[in-house]
C-alpha cells in the first residue's frame, strides 16, 4: 500500500524520550521475527471483538511496527499515521467509533484509502517500567463500538501479550548471559571446573581437557582423586573435607595431577564450595613450568654463591702464599740495610773528607728510607697472612703505615 505523509500534532517530550529508552530494552518487539504466540493473541482479539483486523503495534522514533497482525499483509507504517500515537497517551482503552467523523483522523490516509479504517480500539502495552511501548488494537472498516465484555477481554489480552514479552525478554537476557558465561568457561586458558562434593567433576573447560589429555567423558566419569599424585592425596583429601564440612574456600593449594601420558603436572587451585547445590566451583593453573624455572633460578643462585666462596677461598690461599714468599725477602732487605748503615757509619769515622762525608750522609738517609719501607712491607705481609679479608684493610688501601 502506498503511504502518504500525514503529520499528527505531536511534540517530542521527556515522556517520549523515556518511552523510547524503555523500548530499547525490548529488542524482541522491534525486530521483524514472527512470534507465533503474539499472532495467536491478535487472532483471538479479532474474533473476540468481531472485527476483521487486529494488530500488536510498537512505536519507535519514525515507524509504527506491526509485531503481529491479523487481517492485513503489512509490516508497518510511518509513525505519523498511527492511531496508536493517541493510545500510548492513555491509561486505558482508546476507542474511535467512526474515524470519518473524528477531526483528528478524518484526513488520515489510512482512513481515506486502504485499509479504510472507520473503527479503532487500542489498549496500551505497558512495560514493567510503566512506559507505554505500543498497543494491542482492533480495526473495523465500518463504524463500531465494543461491549464492556469485549473491552475487558481486549485489555486482558494486551496485559497477557506484554507479560509474555517481558518473560521472553528476561529469558533471552538470561540465555545471553548463560552463553556469555559458557564462552568464558570454555574459552578461558585457566582450568575451570564444577565438581560435586562426592568427588566427581560435573563440568570441565576445554583447557582442562587439553592440559590433561583425557577426554571430557573420561574426566567426568572418573573420581578426581584418582588423578592426584599418591604423595598429595592426604593433603587434597584434607582440604576437600574442610570445603564439604566447613564450607571453607580454598586458595592457592598445590597438588600434582596425572596426565593421560603418565606424566604429572603441578596445579595451583582456588575453589569455592556452594553448600546449597552441593557444588564446588574451582579454577586451576598449571604451574609446572613456573616451578621448574624457580628451581632453576635457585640452583643457579646457589652455584653462583658456591663459585664466589671457592674464588674467595682460592684468593685467600693465594694471598697467604704470596705473603709468605715476600716475607723473607723483606726481612733480608731490613737486615741488609741495618748492616750497610753500620758499615757506612764506621767509614765516616775514619774518613774526614768533606765530599765523602756528604755522600756517606746521603747514603745513610737513603738506607734509612729503605729500612722504613721494608719494615712497613713486613707488617703488611704479616697482616695479609693473618687476615683472610686483607684487601679491606684501610692501611693497605690508602698506603698508610700500620
C-alpha positions as CSV (number, residue, x, y, z in Angstrom):
1,X,0.0,0.0,0.0
2,X,1.4,3.4,-1.0
3,X,1.7,5.6,2.1
4,X,1.2,9.3,2.1
5,X,2.8,11.6,4.7
6,X,0.4,12.7,7.3
7,X,1.8,14.5,10.3
8,X,-0.1,14.4,13.6
9,X,0.2,17.3,16.0
10,X,2.6,15.6,18.4
11,X,5.7,17.1,20.1
12,X,8.8,15.4,21.5
13,X,8.9,15.4,25.2
14,X,10.5,13.9,28.3
15,X,7.7,11.3,28.2
16,X,8.7,10.3,24.7
17,X,12.4,10.1,25.4
18,X,11.8,8.0,28.4
19,X,9.4,5.7,26.4
20,X,12.0,5.2,23.6
21,X,14.7,4.4,26.1
22,X,12.4,1.8,27.6
23,X,11.6,0.4,24.2
24,X,15.3,-0.2,23.5
25,X,15.3,-2.6,26.4
26,X,12.9,-4.8,24.4
27,X,14.7,-5.6,21.1
28,X,12.3,-8.5,20.7
29,X,9.5,-6.0,20.0
30,X,11.2,-4.1,17.2
31,X,12.8,-6.9,15.2
32,X,10.9,-8.5,12.2
33,X,10.9,-12.1,13.6
34,X,7.5,-13.6,13.6
35,X,6.2,-14.6,17.0
36,X,3.5,-17.4,17.0
37,X,2.2,-16.5,20.5
38,X,1.6,-12.9,19.6
39,X,0.0,-14.0,16.3
40,X,-2.5,-16.1,18.3
41,X,-3.3,-13.2,20.5
42,X,-4.2,-10.9,17.6
43,X,-6.3,-13.6,16.0
44,X,-8.1,-14.1,19.3
45,X,-8.6,-10.4,19.7
46,X,-10.2,-10.0,16.3
47,X,-12.6,-12.9,17.0
48,X,-13.5,-11.7,20.5
49,X,-14.2,-8.2,19.2
50,X,-15.8,-9.4,16.0
51,X,-13.7,-7.3,13.7
52,X,-11.7,-8.2,10.5
53,X,-8.3,-6.6,11.6
54,X,-6.3,-6.8,14.8
55,X,-2.6,-6.0,15.4
56,X,0.1,-5.6,18.0
57,X,1.9,-2.3,17.2
58,X,5.1,-0.8,18.5
59,X,6.1,2.9,18.0
60,X,9.7,3.8,17.6
61,X,11.1,7.2,16.5
62,X,9.8,7.1,13.0
63,X,7.8,4.0,12.4
64,X,4.7,2.1,13.5
65,X,5.8,-1.5,13.6
66,X,3.3,-4.3,13.3
67,X,4.9,-7.0,15.5
68,X,1.8,-9.3,14.8
69,X,-1.1,-8.6,12.6
70,X,-4.4,-10.4,11.6
71,X,-6.4,-9.5,8.5
72,X,-3.8,-7.4,6.7
73,X,-0.5,-8.1,5.0
74,X,1.6,-5.1,6.1
75,X,4.8,-4.7,8.2
76,X,4.3,-1.1,9.3
77,X,3.5,2.5,8.5
78,X,5.0,5.9,9.1
79,X,4.8,6.9,12.8
80,X,2.8,10.0,11.9
81,X,-0.1,7.8,10.6
82,X,-0.5,5.7,13.7
83,X,-3.8,5.9,15.7
84,X,-1.6,4.3,18.4
85,X,0.1,7.7,19.0
86,X,-3.0,8.5,21.0
87,X,-3.3,5.1,22.6
88,X,0.1,5.4,24.3
89,X,-1.0,8.6,26.0
90,X,-4.0,6.8,27.7
91,X,-4.1,4.7,30.8
92,X,-6.9,2.5,29.5
93,X,-8.5,1.6,26.2
94,X,-8.7,4.3,23.5
95,X,-11.7,4.0,21.2
96,X,-12.7,5.8,18.0
97,X,-16.2,4.8,16.8
98,X,-16.1,6.5,13.4
99,X,-12.8,7.9,12.1
100,X,-14.5,9.8,9.3
101,X,-16.4,11.8,11.8
102,X,-13.4,12.4,14.1
103,X,-11.4,15.6,13.2
104,X,-8.2,14.0,14.5
105,X,-8.3,11.2,11.9
106,X,-10.7,12.1,9.0
107,X,-7.8,13.2,6.8
108,X,-5.6,10.3,7.7
109,X,-4.6,8.3,4.5
110,X,-5.3,5.1,6.4
111,X,-8.9,6.3,6.7
112,X,-9.3,7.8,3.2
113,X,-7.7,4.8,1.5
114,X,-6.8,1.1,2.2
115,X,-7.4,-0.3,4.7
116,X,-10.3,2.3,5.1
117,X,-10.3,2.5,8.9
118,X,-13.6,3.6,10.4
119,X,-13.5,1.9,13.8
120,X,-10.4,1.7,16.1
121,X,-9.9,0.5,19.7
122,X,-6.5,0.1,21.3
123,X,-5.1,-0.9,24.7
124,X,-1.6,0.4,25.5
125,X,1.2,-2.2,26.0
126,X,2.8,-1.2,29.3
127,X,6.3,-2.2,30.2
128,X,7.5,-3.0,33.7
129,X,8.9,0.5,33.9
130,X,5.4,1.9,33.3
131,X,6.3,3.2,29.9
132,X,3.8,2.6,27.0
133,X,5.6,1.0,24.1
134,X,2.7,0.3,21.7
135,X,-0.8,-1.1,21.6
136,X,-3.0,-4.1,21.0
137,X,-5.6,-2.7,18.7
138,X,-8.7,-3.9,16.7
139,X,-9.9,-2.3,13.5
140,X,-13.1,-2.3,11.5
141,X,-13.9,-0.9,8.1
142,X,-17.3,0.3,9.4
143,X,-18.3,2.3,12.5
144,X,-18.5,0.1,15.6
145,X,-18.5,0.1,19.3
146,X,-17.2,-2.5,21.8
147,X,-19.2,-4.0,24.6
148,X,-17.9,-3.9,28.1
149,X,-17.0,-7.6,27.9
150,X,-15.1,-7.0,24.7
151,X,-13.2,-4.1,26.3
152,X,-12.3,-6.3,29.3
153,X,-11.2,-9.2,27.2
154,X,-9.1,-6.9,24.9
155,X,-7.5,-5.4,28.0
156,X,-6.7,-8.8,29.4
157,X,-5.2,-9.9,26.1
158,X,-3.0,-6.8,26.0
159,X,-1.8,-7.5,29.5
160,X,-1.1,-11.1,28.6
161,X,0.9,-10.0,25.5
162,X,3.1,-7.6,27.5
163,X,3.7,-10.2,30.3
164,X,4.7,-12.7,27.6
165,X,7.1,-10.2,26.0
166,X,8.5,-9.4,29.5
167,X,9.2,-13.0,30.2
168,X,10.6,-13.6,26.7
169,X,12.9,-10.6,27.2
170,X,14.1,-11.9,30.5
171,X,14.6,-15.4,29.1
172,X,16.6,-14.0,26.2
173,X,18.7,-11.9,28.6
174,X,19.4,-14.9,30.8
175,X,20.2,-17.1,27.8
176,X,22.6,-14.5,26.5
177,X,24.2,-14.4,30.0
178,X,24.5,-18.2,30.0
179,X,26.1,-18.1,26.6
180,X,28.5,-15.4,27.8
181,X,29.4,-17.5,30.9
182,X,29.8,-20.6,28.8
183,X,32.1,-18.8,26.4
184,X,34.1,-17.6,29.4
185,X,34.1,-21.1,30.9
186,X,35.1,-23.0,27.7
187,X,37.5,-20.4,26.2
188,X,39.4,-19.5,29.4
189,X,43.1,-20.5,29.3
190,X,42.7,-21.5,33.0
191,X,41.5,-24.9,34.0
192,X,37.9,-24.3,35.1
193,X,35.6,-27.0,36.6
194,X,32.4,-27.6,38.6
195,X,32.6,-30.6,40.9
196,X,30.3,-32.5,43.1
197,X,31.1,-32.8,46.8
198,X,31.2,-36.6,46.4
199,X,34.3,-36.4,44.3
200,X,33.3,-36.2,40.6
201,X,33.7,-33.4,38.0
202,X,30.3,-32.2,36.8
203,X,31.7,-29.9,34.1
204,X,35.2,-29.1,32.9
205,X,36.6,-26.5,30.5
206,X,38.3,-27.3,27.2
207,X,41.6,-26.2,28.6
208,X,41.2,-28.8,31.3
209,X,40.8,-31.5,28.7
210,X,43.7,-30.3,26.5
211,X,46.0,-29.9,29.5
212,X,45.5,-33.3,31.0
213,X,44.9,-35.2,27.7
214,X,41.8,-37.1,28.8
215,X,38.5,-36.8,27.0
216,X,35.7,-34.9,28.7
217,X,33.9,-38.2,29.2
218,X,36.9,-39.8,30.9
219,X,37.2,-36.8,33.3
220,X,33.5,-36.7,34.2
221,X,33.2,-40.4,34.8
222,X,36.4,-40.8,37.0
223,X,36.7,-39.8,40.6
224,X,39.0,-36.8,40.5
225,X,41.1,-38.2,43.4
226,X,42.3,-40.9,41.0
227,X,44.2,-38.2,39.1
228,X,46.0,-36.9,42.2
229,X,49.6,-38.0,42.9
230,X,49.8,-40.5,45.8
231,X,52.0,-38.2,47.8
232,X,49.5,-35.4,47.5
233,X,46.3,-37.4,48.2
234,X,46.3,-36.9,52.0
235,X,46.6,-33.1,51.8
236,X,44.0,-33.0,49.0
237,X,41.5,-35.1,51.0
238,X,42.1,-32.8,54.0
239,X,41.2,-29.6,52.1
240,X,38.2,-31.3,50.5
241,X,36.8,-32.2,53.9
242,X,37.1,-28.6,55.0
243,X,35.2,-27.4,51.9
244,X,32.5,-30.0,52.3
245,X,32.0,-30.0,56.1
246,X,33.0,-26.4,57.0
247,X,32.1,-24.6,53.7
248,X,35.7,-23.3,53.6
249,X,37.1,-21.8,50.4
250,X,40.4,-22.8,49.0
251,X,43.2,-20.5,47.8
252,X,46.5,-21.4,46.1
253,X,46.5,-25.0,47.1
254,X,49.1,-27.0,45.1
255,X,49.0,-30.7,44.1
256,X,50.1,-32.9,41.2
257,X,47.7,-34.3,38.6
258,X,48.4,-37.3,36.4
259,X,48.1,-36.7,32.7
260,X,47.0,-39.4,30.3
261,X,50.6,-39.8,29.1
262,X,51.5,-40.8,32.7
263,X,53.4,-37.6,33.5
264,X,52.4,-35.3,36.4
265,X,51.8,-31.6,36.2
266,X,51.6,-29.3,39.2
267,X,48.4,-27.3,39.7
268,X,47.6,-24.3,41.8
269,X,43.9,-24.4,42.9
270,X,41.3,-21.8,44.0
271,X,37.9,-23.1,44.9
272,X,34.6,-22.0,46.4
273,X,32.0,-24.5,47.8
274,X,28.3,-23.9,47.5
275,X,26.5,-26.0,50.1
276,X,23.0,-25.3,48.7
277,X,23.8,-27.0,45.4
278,X,26.5,-29.4,46.7
279,X,28.8,-28.0,44.1
280,X,32.4,-26.9,44.2
281,X,33.5,-24.2,41.7
282,X,37.2,-24.3,41.1
283,X,39.9,-22.8,38.9
284,X,43.4,-24.3,38.5
285,X,46.5,-23.2,36.8
286,X,49.4,-25.3,35.5
287,X,52.5,-24.0,37.4
288,X,54.8,-26.9,36.4
289,X,57.0,-24.7,34.2
290,X,56.9,-21.9,36.7
291,X,58.1,-24.2,39.5
292,X,60.8,-25.6,37.2
293,X,62.0,-22.0,36.5
294,X,62.0,-21.2,40.2
295,X,64.1,-24.3,41.0
296,X,66.5,-23.5,38.1
297,X,66.9,-19.9,39.4
298,X,67.5,-21.2,42.9
299,X,70.1,-23.7,41.7
300,X,71.9,-21.1,39.6
301,X,71.9,-18.7,42.6
302,X,73.4,-21.4,44.8
303,X,76.0,-22.2,42.1
304,X,77.0,-18.5,42.0
305,X,77.3,-18.5,45.8
306,X,79.5,-21.6,45.7
307,X,81.6,-20.2,42.9
308,X,82.1,-17.0,44.9
309,X,83.0,-18.9,48.0
310,X,85.5,-21.0,46.1
311,X,87.0,-17.9,44.5
312,X,87.3,-16.2,47.8
313,X,89.0,-19.3,49.3
314,X,91.4,-19.5,46.4
315,X,92.2,-15.8,46.7
316,X,92.8,-16.1,50.4
317,X,95.1,-19.1,49.9
318,X,97.0,-17.2,47.2
319,X,97.4,-14.2,49.5
320,X,98.9,-16.3,52.2
321,X,101.3,-17.9,49.7
322,X,102.4,-14.6,48.3
323,X,102.8,-13.1,51.7
324,X,105.0,-16.0,52.8
325,X,107.1,-15.6,49.6
326,X,107.6,-11.9,50.2
327,X,108.1,-12.0,53.9
328,X,111.6,-13.5,53.8
329,X,113.0,-11.0,51.1
330,X,111.5,-8.2,53.1
331,X,113.4,-9.3,56.2
332,X,116.6,-9.6,54.2
333,X,116.2,-6.1,53.0
334,X,115.8,-4.9,56.5
335,X,118.8,-6.8,57.7
336,X,120.9,-5.7,54.8
337,X,120.1,-2.1,55.3
338,X,121.0,-2.3,59.0
339,X,124.4,-3.8,58.3
340,X,125.1,-1.4,55.5
341,X,124.2,1.5,57.7
342,X,126.6,0.3,60.4
343,X,129.4,-0.1,57.8
344,X,128.9,3.3,56.4
345,X,129.0,4.9,59.9
346,X,132.3,3.2,60.6
347,X,133.8,4.5,57.3
348,X,132.6,8.0,58.1
349,X,134.5,8.0,61.4
350,X,137.7,7.1,59.6
351,X,137.5,9.3,56.5
352,X,137.1,13.0,57.3
353,X,137.0,14.5,53.8
354,X,134.1,16.8,53.3
355,X,132.9,15.4,50.0
356,X,133.0,11.8,51.2
357,X,131.0,12.8,54.3
358,X,128.3,14.4,52.2
359,X,128.0,11.3,50.1
360,X,128.0,9.0,53.0
361,X,125.3,11.0,54.8
362,X,123.1,10.8,51.7
363,X,123.6,7.0,51.6
364,X,122.7,6.8,55.2
365,X,119.5,8.7,54.7
366,X,118.6,6.6,51.7
367,X,119.2,3.4,53.6
368,X,117.0,4.7,56.4
369,X,114.2,5.1,54.0
370,X,114.8,1.6,52.7
371,X,114.7,0.2,56.2
372,X,111.4,2.1,57.0
373,X,109.8,0.8,53.8
374,X,111.0,-2.7,54.4
375,X,109.5,-2.6,57.9
376,X,106.2,-1.4,56.5
377,X,106.2,-4.2,53.9
378,X,106.9,-6.7,56.5
379,X,104.0,-5.6,58.7
380,X,101.6,-5.5,55.7
381,X,102.6,-9.0,54.6
382,X,102.2,-10.3,58.2
383,X,98.8,-8.8,58.3
384,X,97.9,-10.3,54.9
385,X,99.0,-13.7,56.2
386,X,96.7,-13.4,59.2
387,X,93.7,-11.7,57.7
388,X,91.6,-13.5,55.1
389,X,90.0,-10.3,54.0
390,X,93.3,-8.3,53.8
391,X,92.1,-6.3,50.9
392,X,89.6,-4.5,53.2
393,X,92.4,-3.2,55.5
394,X,92.4,0.7,55.2
395,X,96.1,0.9,55.7
396,X,96.8,-1.2,52.7
397,X,94.2,0.6,50.5
398,X,95.4,4.0,51.5
399,X,99.1,3.2,51.6
400,X,99.4,4.4,55.3
401,X,101.6,2.9,57.9
402,X,100.1,0.3,60.2
